[in-house]
Amino acid sequence: VFFILSGISAIRQAPVIFAGLKHAFRSFQIMSGTFKPVFDLLQQLAYEPELFERCADLLCRVALFEWQHETDNRRQYSEKLRSLFYLWFSGTHAPVEERLKIIEKLVSSHEQYRQELGFYFLEAALEAGQFGAFHDFTFGTRSRNYGYQPRSHEDYSHWFGSVVDLCLQLILDDPKLAGRTRRLFASKLDGIWNDAQTFTVVEKAAQQIHAQKGWHEGWLTVKGIIRDDRKDADSATLERLSVLEKFLRPVGLLERARTYAFSGIWQGYDLEDEFEGEDFVDQYSKVKKITRTIACQVAQTPEVLNIMLPELVSAHTDTYHGRLDAFGKGLADGVTDKAKLFQSLRSEYIKTSPEQRSRYVFTGFLASCSENDPPVCNMLLDGLVEDEVLGEWFPQLQTSCMIDRRAVERLHQSLDFGKAPVAAFRTLGMRYVYKCLSDDELAGLLRKILQREGGAKEVLITFSMKHSEKRRKDKGWKEKSTCLQEVMRDCLCHYQFYTNKKDRHSGNDYQLAQLAAACLNGTEGADAAQNVCQRFVESVTTANYYIRSYPRFLQSLARMQPDIFLDEFLGKPSLEEEGIPNRLKYFFSRHFRHYKNPLDEIRDDVILAWYEIAYCVVGRWDVLG
């Protein structure tokens, strides 16, 4: 019915369509693919300005469902809907004011997913140079264009003036959304300046933002524009940029502290003019030293410290946490009563809503205490093992400090307490951590992690990190420790090769191959290899399993234990009864076109010897064709 209407009289029948869709959206579950024809038609109807608001409202329901339920095609519909808010190739002639109504309603909501979707569309509205067309611009036999297109500089100024006005409204009137909006606007400033060339819009907005609170994100973006455009831009434009840069430049301890603590790790290039020409490693090191020095000054200036405390533990810094550890170290360096300041940070952390908390300043603070005041560090860590708030991050907090016997005991206590998720123990694979642990100590911790739900995957990642560090230092490294090899084999035997339909293509193939090569060789690894191969064959019969997701792992299995590999995958008579041999034959002949076939890892004489046994026992010469 929808396709008939789209070709004949969809515009006249729009009220009937909307009424039917609202009923359908209430009555049926919106699953990926189910509503695609409906979604496409609504997007086509949004071409008309008078239908845009109702279409966008219904389309947002699909996008919100997609974000909330994490369907297989996550954000498939959201990306298509996002194009309706572009300046170019939007597929709609709705004026910018109508589009901003939808964005404002979403970002002003108290629901997290609606806010996320609103900022997703606001980012599209701020885009000035990179556009993507995610839908078909045709509409039956009707002639159409690509939607609204700016024809003059005044059109650009009107569009970005309207969008920036919304940004200013959020920045100046809503403290909860101000930080995110400031960063988003700054990230799009380059395109608005260079592609749209709406200089006046940017300058007026910068003045208002800076008047309320220093705008270090905008300052860094302006410095980047000057650096990139100094050779090509005309002198008048460079002069305007220079004036804007000087106006936004951080002054005073508070603004400098915010700039160095919260700016992105890749923005260190622009923090100091004298860094130009130096490589990134030197820049990064120098910026961290400056950040630590500034934080030390903040710790000795109570009025600035009190202002910054809530900001240091808020998640708006999570995207820019590259120097918060250095800032935490500086805070500990500059204060006499370290325990008191740590408790002040913890109190602000508790006041912050759980979804907006940031932990990175604590790791730096404890690292400095570990270097300069070990008794205080041990006292703080002892109290954090079973802390109801920070206990979930205890492994990262502990591994940021010196690792000794007492630290290992705390990590065991943290595992027993169960507050910290198993993923938090990945830091055990960091080089500076495992170098301080004996093999027995590391094996004891990893065995406990294996007993937790999802522990096998985390142990696998930990071993992968450890293995890669050794490989960089000593090519050809193989794990020698018997206790760690036992844990490796237990990890493979407990590893869940798939958990649900969504994860079936995201197996840790490379890490599994590394682990198999390190622990499945010889007679010691035979039982574990047989266990793994049997689970593989069993999994082939399930709907959610894809044998081609693990080509490297299968190669390692075949190379380490060729006889077991051939027996379990191709030589069991029970396989023929289940109708599996043909399926396996198909996999081995077709699904490794982009990778080396696992059977190529086995010597010809081994395969021929196995063929002879298989022929005598089960008469199976046709297994591999």
ABEGO torsion letter per residue (X at the ends): XAAAAAAABAAAAAAAAAAAAAAAAAABBBBBGAAAAAAAAAAAAAABAAAAAAAAAAAAAAAAAAAAAGBABBGAAAAAAAAAABABGAGBABBAAAAAAAAAAAAABABAAAAAAAAAAAAAAABAABBBBABBABBEABBBBAEBBBABAAAAAAAAAAAAAAAAAAAAABAAAAAAAAAAAAAAAAAAAAAAGBAAAAAAAAAAAAAABBBAAAAAAAAAAAAAAAAABBAAAAAAAAAAAAAABBBEAAAAAAAAAABBAAAAAAABAAABGBBAAAAAAAAAAAAAAAAAAAAABAAAAAAAAAAAABAAAAAAAAAAAAAAAAAAAABABAAAAAAAAAAAAAABBAAABBAAAAAAAAAAAAAABAAAAAAAAAAAAABAAAAAAAAAAAAABBBBAAAAAAAAAAAAAGABBAAAAAAAABAAAAAABBAAAAAAAAAAAAABBGAAAAAAAAAAAAAAAAAAABBGBBBABAAAAAAAAAAAAABBABABAAAAAABBAAAAAAAAAAAABEAAAAAAAAAAAAAAAAAAABAABBAAABAAAAAAAAAABAAAAAAAAAABAAAAAAGAAAAAAAAAAAAAAABBBAAAABBAAAAAAAAAAAAAAAGBAAAAX
